[in-house]
Amino acid sequence: MSDTARTFEQKTPSEIERELDHLNRLARTLDSRFVLPGTSIRFGLDTLIGLVPGIGDTLVAAPSAWIIWRGHRMGIGKRHIARMVANSAADYVIGLVPVIGDLFDVGFKANLRNVAILQEQLDARKQAQSAVQPETGALA
């Protein structure tokens, strides 16, 4: 069975952390890889590629969809997947508008938002699972 075919429950905590690290690196590359010199304004490949009229935002939609798909494969709930889709859809649709869309990309950072949703849900699931598992230890 390939690594991508394994469900969340079949993965070890270290495998889940590696997956989240990979998705976080991808999101940072897309949304905040570079700094505008002399400012604290961060932007990524999403903004740069989005400058190409028409095709730029469409090209960047693929890695955004990948992040959502990985969240789905990890078993994130439908409501949270819907939030992730809404973030990416807003980024895509508004990103199509010249200049305004590029400014929106710099501020909105849909991919970082989506990875934060994913991280939040996986952390909540981990806490719920650890609360259900009985404590192990010797009686004193």
N, CA, C and O of each residue as an XYZ file, in Angstrom:
560
protein
N       0.861     -1.173      0.000
C       0.000      0.000      0.000
C       0.905      1.232      0.000
O       1.831      1.321      0.807
N       0.649      2.160     -0.879
C       1.483      3.363     -0.947
C       1.184      4.280      0.229
O       0.129      4.192      0.858
N       2.140      5.166      0.511
C       1.997      6.083      1.647
C       0.766      6.968      1.498
O       0.092      7.259      2.486
N       0.463      7.404      0.264
C      -0.672      8.301      0.067
C      -2.001      7.578      0.204
O      -3.029      8.218      0.423
N      -1.999      6.244      0.077
C      -3.243      5.491      0.177
C      -3.594      5.148      1.622
O      -4.722      4.740      1.899
N      -2.656      5.305      2.538
C      -2.914      4.986      3.933
C      -3.775      6.065      4.572
O      -3.584      7.255      4.322
N      -4.720      5.642      5.395
C      -5.594      6.601      6.057
C      -4.890      7.200      7.265
O      -3.843      6.717      7.696
N      -5.472      8.238      7.793
C      -4.933      8.918      8.974
C      -4.719      7.932     10.122
O      -3.680      7.955     10.782
N      -5.693      7.079     10.352
C      -5.618      6.141     11.459
C      -4.484      5.142     11.289
O      -3.988      4.610     12.283
N      -4.059      4.872     10.059
C      -2.996      3.909      9.799
C      -1.606      4.535      9.887
O      -0.604      3.820      9.888
N      -1.539      5.846      9.961
C      -0.245      6.518      9.988
C       0.233      6.721     11.418
O      -0.556      6.905     12.344
N       1.547      6.682     11.563
C       2.139      6.941     12.869
C       2.154      8.452     13.103
O       2.060      9.226     12.150
N       2.271      8.871     14.354
C       2.361     10.311     14.626
C       3.508     10.991     13.873
O       3.366     12.133     13.436
N       4.631     10.305     13.719
C       5.755     10.918     12.995
C       5.444     11.060     11.502
O       5.880     12.024     10.872
N       4.700     10.119     10.935
C       4.303     10.234      9.524
C       3.341     11.409      9.332
O       3.425     12.132      8.339
N       2.440     11.589     10.278
C       1.487     12.696     10.207
C       2.234     14.025     10.318
O       1.943     14.967      9.580
N       3.191     14.101     11.237
C       3.989     15.320     11.387
C       4.772     15.636     10.119
O       4.843     16.792      9.702
N       5.358     14.612      9.506
C       6.088     14.827      8.238
C       5.165     15.352      7.156
O       5.530     16.257      6.405
N       3.972     14.785      7.075
C       2.985     15.234      6.083
C       2.612     16.699      6.327
O       2.568     17.496      5.390
N       2.346     17.046      7.575
C       2.000     18.426      7.911
C       3.166     19.372      7.634
O       2.958     20.483      7.147
N       4.382     18.946      7.939
C       5.557     19.771      7.638
C       5.672     20.020      6.141
O       5.954     21.137      5.709
N       5.452     18.963      5.348
C       5.511     19.100      3.890
C       4.450     20.088      3.398
O       4.747     20.974      2.596
N       3.223     19.936      3.875
C       2.142     20.827      3.453
C       2.397     22.259      3.920
O       2.089     23.210      3.201
N       2.953     22.415      5.114
C       3.267     23.742      5.628
C       4.362     24.409      4.780
O       4.269     25.597      4.470
N       5.388     23.650      4.410
C       6.449     24.205      3.540
C       5.871     24.632      2.196
O       6.223     25.689      1.672
N       4.982     23.811      1.640
C       4.340     24.152      0.372
C       3.534     25.437      0.521
O       3.629     26.330     -0.322
N       2.741     25.538      1.585
C       1.914     26.733      1.812
C       2.781     27.976      1.990
O       2.466     29.034      1.444
N       3.873     27.856      2.751
C       4.771     29.002      2.941
C       5.417     29.417      1.621
O       5.573     30.608      1.354
N       5.792     28.444      0.799
C       6.370     28.769     -0.516
C       5.355     29.507     -1.372
O       5.704     30.459     -2.070
N       4.113     29.079     -1.323
C       3.068     29.708     -2.131
C       2.656     31.080     -1.596
O       2.327     31.971     -2.380
N       2.671     31.262     -0.275
C       2.080     32.467      0.307
C       3.048     33.445      0.974
O       2.741     34.633      1.067
N       4.203     32.980      1.438
C       5.039     33.915      2.217
C       6.542     33.646      2.090
O       7.293     33.899      3.031
N       6.970     33.154      0.978
C       8.383     32.782      0.787
C       9.311     33.995      0.760
O      10.440     33.917      1.245
N       8.860     35.089      0.211
C       9.703     36.265     -0.007
C       9.225     37.444      0.841
O       8.074     37.499      1.273
N      10.146     38.385      1.067
C       9.823     39.612      1.798
C      10.061     40.789      0.863
O      11.095     40.864      0.198
N       9.102     41.706      0.815
C       9.280     42.929      0.044
C      10.357     43.755      0.737
O      10.180     44.133      1.895
N      11.469     44.046      0.061
C      12.581     44.745      0.718
C      12.148     46.043      1.394
O      11.383     46.832      0.840
N      12.660     46.239      2.608
C      12.364     47.445      3.362
C      11.034     47.420      4.093
O      10.652     48.402      4.729
N      10.315     46.281      4.003
C       9.017     46.165      4.676
C       8.947     44.817      5.378
O       9.882     44.019      5.304
N       7.852     44.575      6.048
C       7.607     43.251      6.627
C       6.562     42.491      5.802
O       6.025     41.479      6.251
N       6.282     42.985      4.600
C       5.270     42.370      3.731
C       5.851     41.122      3.085
O       6.878     41.162      2.407
N       5.160     40.013      3.318
C       5.597     38.726      2.766
C       4.663     38.327      1.631
O       3.468     38.620      1.657
N       5.232     37.652      0.635
C       4.460     37.139     -0.491
C       5.140     35.881     -0.990
O       6.280     35.594     -0.624
N       4.447     35.140     -1.818
C       5.007     33.884     -2.304
C       4.803     33.700     -3.789
O       4.478     34.634     -4.521
N       5.004     32.464     -4.210
C       4.868     32.145     -5.630
C       3.448     32.375     -6.129
O       3.247     32.689     -7.302
N       2.468     32.222     -5.257
C       1.076     32.478     -5.632
C       0.939     33.892     -6.183
O       0.304     34.103     -7.216
N       1.531     34.851     -5.497
C       1.465     36.251     -5.935
C       2.260     36.460     -7.214
O       1.790     37.126     -8.136
N       3.455     35.898     -7.277
C       4.301     36.100     -8.460
C       3.709     35.457     -9.705
O       3.618     36.093    -10.756
N       3.310     34.205     -9.588
C       2.734     33.509    -10.749
C       1.386     34.114    -11.115
O       1.008     34.145    -12.286
N       0.658     34.597    -10.101
C      -0.639     35.234    -10.340
C      -0.544     36.509    -11.153
O      -1.551     36.987    -11.675
N       0.656     37.070    -11.268
C       0.838     38.273    -12.090
C       0.660     37.986    -13.574
O       0.382     38.902    -14.347
N       0.816     36.732    -13.984
C       0.614     36.349    -15.381
C      -0.892     36.307    -15.630
O      -1.587     35.464    -15.062
N      -1.401     37.200    -16.468
C      -2.857     37.274    -16.676
C      -3.457     35.954    -17.165
O      -2.917     35.290    -18.049
N      -4.579     35.605    -16.565
C      -5.336     34.434    -17.006
C      -4.802     33.118    -16.498
O      -5.462     32.446    -15.705
N      -3.629     32.739    -16.936
C      -3.113     31.404    -16.627
C      -2.440     31.316    -15.261
O      -2.412     30.238    -14.666
N      -1.904     32.407    -14.753
C      -1.152     32.384    -13.506
C      -1.946     31.846    -12.338
O      -1.489     30.933    -11.650
N      -3.121     32.391    -12.099
C      -3.937     31.944    -10.968
C      -4.417     30.509    -11.161
O      -4.583     29.771    -10.190
N      -4.638     30.120    -12.398
C      -5.065     28.754    -12.670
C      -3.939     27.764    -12.361
O      -4.194     26.684    -11.827
N      -2.713     28.121    -12.688
C      -1.576     27.250    -12.379
C      -1.398     27.060    -10.876
O      -1.100     25.957    -10.419
N      -1.576     28.109    -10.127
C      -1.373     28.043     -8.674
C      -2.537     27.334     -7.983
O      -2.413     26.948     -6.820
N      -3.647     27.158     -8.664
C      -4.783     26.448     -8.066
C      -4.452     24.970     -7.838
O      -5.021     24.351     -6.939
N      -3.553     24.400     -8.624
C      -3.220     22.971     -8.480
C      -2.588     22.654     -7.123
O      -3.067     21.741     -6.451
N      -1.536     23.360     -6.684
C      -1.006     23.030     -5.358
C      -1.989     23.350     -4.233
O      -1.967     22.693     -3.193
N      -2.842     24.339     -4.426
C      -3.873     24.639     -3.424
C      -4.851     23.469     -3.316
O      -5.261     23.087     -2.220
N      -5.217     22.912     -4.460
C      -6.111     21.750     -4.475
C      -5.432     20.546     -3.832
O      -6.092     19.742     -3.173
N      -4.133     20.416     -4.016
C      -3.381     19.320     -3.408
C      -3.480     19.371     -1.874
O      -3.679     18.345     -1.224
N      -3.341     20.561     -1.315
C      -3.431     20.721      0.139
C      -4.822     20.286      0.619
O      -4.947     19.604      1.636
N      -5.844     20.679     -0.107
C      -7.216     20.302      0.260
C      -7.393     18.791      0.135
O      -7.979     18.158      1.013
N      -6.894     18.220     -0.941
C      -7.023     16.778     -1.155
C      -6.325     15.991     -0.044
O      -6.847     14.982      0.431
N      -5.152     16.455      0.361
C      -4.437     15.774      1.444
C      -5.243     15.878      2.743
O      -5.284     14.924      3.521
N      -5.877     17.015      2.982
C      -6.740     17.146      4.152
C      -7.884     16.151      4.104
O      -8.231     15.538      5.114
N      -8.464     15.994      2.934
C      -9.538     15.016      2.765
C      -9.025     13.605      3.039
O      -9.689     12.826      3.723
N      -7.848     13.272      2.510
C      -7.263     11.945      2.717
C      -6.931     11.696      4.191
O      -6.909     10.550      4.640
N      -6.678     12.755      4.931
C      -6.387     12.624      6.358
C      -7.674     12.535      7.178
O      -7.622     12.391      8.400
N      -8.808     12.620      6.522
C     -10.075     12.446      7.210
C     -10.634     13.693      7.862
O     -11.443     13.600      8.785
N     -10.215     14.856      7.398
C     -10.755     16.099      7.944
C     -12.238     16.174      7.582
O     -12.635     15.772      6.488
N     -13.041     16.682      8.486
C     -14.487     16.738      8.288
C     -14.909     17.603      7.107
O     -14.184     18.499      6.676
N     -16.088     17.311      6.603
C     -16.613     18.008      5.425
C     -16.724     19.514      5.639
O     -16.456     20.295      4.727
N     -17.116     19.918      6.835
C     -17.262     21.352      7.115
C     -15.918     22.065      6.996
O     -15.844     23.179      6.477
N     -14.876     21.430      7.472
C     -13.544     22.038      7.423
C     -12.973     22.002      6.003
O     -12.292     22.933      5.575
N     -13.256     20.926      5.285
C     -12.854     20.868      3.871
C     -13.579     21.974      3.105
O     -12.986     22.616      2.238
N     -14.857     22.200      3.417
C     -15.614     23.270      2.756
C     -14.983     24.638      3.030
O     -14.919     25.480      2.135
N     -14.519     24.859      4.263
C     -13.829     26.122      4.583
C     -12.554     26.259      3.751
O     -12.247     27.334      3.237
N     -11.823     25.164      3.629
C     -10.589     25.186      2.846
C     -10.886     25.477      1.375
O     -10.181     26.258      0.736
N     -11.923     24.850      0.847
C     -12.323     25.092     -0.544
C     -12.744     26.554     -0.725
O     -12.392     27.184     -1.722
N     -13.495     27.090      0.240
C     -13.922     28.493      0.161
C     -12.718     29.435      0.170
O     -12.691     30.411     -0.579
N     -11.729     29.149      1.009
C     -10.516     29.976      1.025
C      -9.821     29.956     -0.335
O      -9.447     31.003     -0.865
N      -9.651     28.765     -0.891
C      -8.969     28.650     -2.184
C      -9.794     29.249     -3.316
O      -9.243     29.850     -4.238
N     -11.107     29.088     -3.248
C     -11.973     29.660     -4.283
C     -11.917     31.187     -4.249
O     -11.845     31.827     -5.298
N     -11.949     31.767     -3.062
C     -11.847     33.228     -2.947
C     -10.499     33.702     -3.491
O     -10.429     34.695     -4.215
N      -9.443     32.993     -3.140
C      -8.111     33.335     -3.631
C      -8.067     33.275     -5.155
O      -7.485     34.149     -5.797
N      -8.681     32.247     -5.729
C      -8.677     32.082     -7.180
C      -9.518     33.153     -7.876
O      -9.046     33.821     -8.795
N     -10.755     33.309     -7.434
C     -11.680     34.229     -8.121
C     -11.216     35.677     -7.994
O     -11.166     36.402     -8.988
N     -10.880     36.097     -6.788
C     -10.434     37.476     -6.602
C      -9.065     37.671     -7.251
O      -8.754     38.752     -7.751
N      -8.248     36.609     -7.238
C      -6.931     36.680     -7.870
C      -6.988     36.923     -9.368
O      -6.010     37.389     -9.951
N      -8.109     36.619    -10.001
C      -8.259     36.851    -11.437
C      -8.367     38.339    -11.789
O      -8.115     38.726    -12.930
N      -8.736     39.164    -10.819
C      -8.887     40.604    -11.055
C      -7.496     41.242    -11.041
O      -6.786     41.163    -10.039
N      -7.109     41.872    -12.148
C      -5.767     42.471    -12.195
C      -5.545     43.480    -11.059
O      -6.467     44.202    -10.679
N      -4.367     43.525    -10.540
C      -3.872     44.387     -9.476
C      -4.593     44.122     -8.147
O      -3.941     43.785     -7.158
N      -5.898     44.265     -8.105
C      -6.647     44.030     -6.869
C      -6.454     42.585     -6.405
O      -6.254     42.322     -5.219
N      -6.515     41.669     -7.346
C      -6.322     40.256     -7.024
C      -4.928     39.979     -6.489
O      -4.756     39.173     -5.574
N      -3.937     40.643     -7.056
C      -2.556     40.448     -6.598
C      -2.364     41.005     -5.187
O      -1.668     40.404     -4.369
N      -2.972     42.139     -4.909
C      -2.912     42.702     -3.552
C      -3.640     41.800     -2.562
O      -3.192     41.613     -1.431
N      -4.767     41.242     -2.998
C      -5.525     40.314     -2.160
C      -4.678     39.084     -1.825
O      -4.672     38.618     -0.685
N      -3.962     38.562     -2.829
C      -3.091     37.402     -2.609
C      -2.064     37.660     -1.513
O      -1.792     36.787     -0.688
N      -1.501     38.853     -1.510
C      -0.480     39.200     -0.519
C      -1.065     39.177      0.891
O      -0.399     38.743      1.831
N      -2.297     39.637      1.044
C      -2.893     39.735      2.375
C      -3.662     38.518      2.840
O      -3.681     38.226      4.035
N      -4.296     37.803      1.932
C      -5.211     36.724      2.336
C      -4.501     35.417      2.686
O      -4.840     34.790      3.690
N      -3.551     35.005      1.902
C      -2.735     33.808      2.164
C      -3.597     32.560      2.405
O      -3.560     31.962      3.480
N      -4.363     32.185      1.392
C      -5.310     31.070      1.492
C      -4.646     29.750      1.858
O      -5.204     28.978      2.638
N      -3.481     29.481      1.318
C      -2.832     28.194      1.583
C      -2.383     28.073      3.036
O      -2.520     27.012      3.645
N      -1.851     29.155      3.588
C      -1.480     29.140      5.007
C      -2.716     28.984      5.883
O      -2.669     28.296      6.904
N      -3.813     29.610      5.497
C      -5.074     29.456      6.234
C      -5.525     27.996      6.197
O      -5.960     27.442      7.207
N      -5.415     27.383      5.019
C      -5.867     26.002      4.870
C      -5.015     25.031      5.682
O      -5.545     24.104      6.294
N      -3.717     25.236      5.690
C      -2.857     24.366      6.502
C      -3.136     24.587      7.991
O      -3.055     23.643      8.778
N      -3.460     25.814      8.383
C      -3.806     26.080      9.785
C      -5.090     25.337     10.168
O      -5.183     24.796     11.269
N      -6.075     25.307      9.271
C      -7.310     24.555      9.525
C      -6.974     23.078      9.675
O      -7.452     22.417     10.597
N      -6.161     22.571      8.779
C      -5.756     21.172      8.824
C      -5.030     20.851     10.131
O      -5.337     19.855     10.786
N      -4.086     21.681     10.503
C      -3.329     21.477     11.738
C      -4.259     21.505     12.955
O      -4.153     20.667     13.851
N      -5.157     22.469     12.969
C      -6.101     22.601     14.090
C      -6.968     21.352     14.240
O      -7.187     20.875     15.354
N      -7.455     20.833     13.134
C      -8.326     19.661     13.188
C      -7.567     18.401     13.568
O      -8.086     17.566     14.309
N      -6.351     18.254     13.073
C      -5.554     17.089     13.445
C      -5.139     17.150     14.916
O      -5.100     16.122     15.591
N      -4.829     18.350     15.414
C      -4.501     18.505     16.840
C      -5.707     18.155     17.706
O      -5.567     17.486     18.730
N      -6.895     18.609     17.294
C      -8.114     18.301     18.048
C      -8.377     16.800     18.054
O      -8.777     16.235     19.072
N      -8.151     16.166     16.922
C      -8.353     14.720     16.834
C      -7.349     13.982     17.719
O      -7.702     13.010     18.387
N      -6.104     14.443     17.721
C      -5.072     13.815     18.551
C      -5.434     13.943     20.029
O      -5.279     12.989     20.791
N      -5.914     15.117     20.434
C      -6.308     15.317     21.833
C      -7.485     14.430     22.196
O      -7.518     13.857     23.285
N      -8.452     14.312     21.295
C      -9.621     13.476     21.557
C      -9.210     12.011     21.686
O      -9.717     11.292     22.547
N      -8.292     11.572     20.827
C      -7.834     10.181     20.885
C      -7.056      9.908     22.167
O      -7.204      8.842     22.764
N      -6.235     10.851     22.591
C      -5.457     10.629     23.814
C      -6.355     10.672     25.047
O      -6.042     10.026     26.047
N      -7.454     11.407     25.004
C      -8.383     11.467     26.129
C      -9.173     10.166     26.252
O      -9.571      9.782     27.352
N      -9.401      9.484     25.122
C     -10.172      8.253     25.118
C      -9.318      7.069     25.573
O      -9.821      6.156     26.228
N      -8.036      7.082     25.230
C      -7.155      5.972     25.591
C      -6.967      5.936     27.100
O      -6.702      6.966     27.720
N      -7.101      4.755     27.692
C      -6.908      4.664     29.138
C      -5.436      4.902     29.495
O      -4.519      4.559     28.749
N      -5.263      5.493     30.649
C      -3.895      5.744     31.102
C      -3.232      4.417     31.428
O      -3.853      3.516     31.993
N      -1.969      4.312     31.066
C      -1.206      3.117     31.401
C      -0.202      3.468     32.471
O       0.353      4.567     32.482
N       0.019      2.580     33.325
C       0.985      2.807     34.394
C       0.759      1.803     35.496
O      -0.316      1.214     35.615
N       1.748      1.624     36.270
C       1.667      0.667     37.360
C       0.972      1.307     38.570
O       1.068      2.512     38.803
N       0.295      0.489     39.301
C      -0.332      0.966     40.529
C       0.736      1.140     41.597
O       1.643      0.318     41.730
N       0.616      2.210     42.347
C       1.622      2.462     43.400
C       1.277      1.773     44.675
O       2.014      1.881     45.655
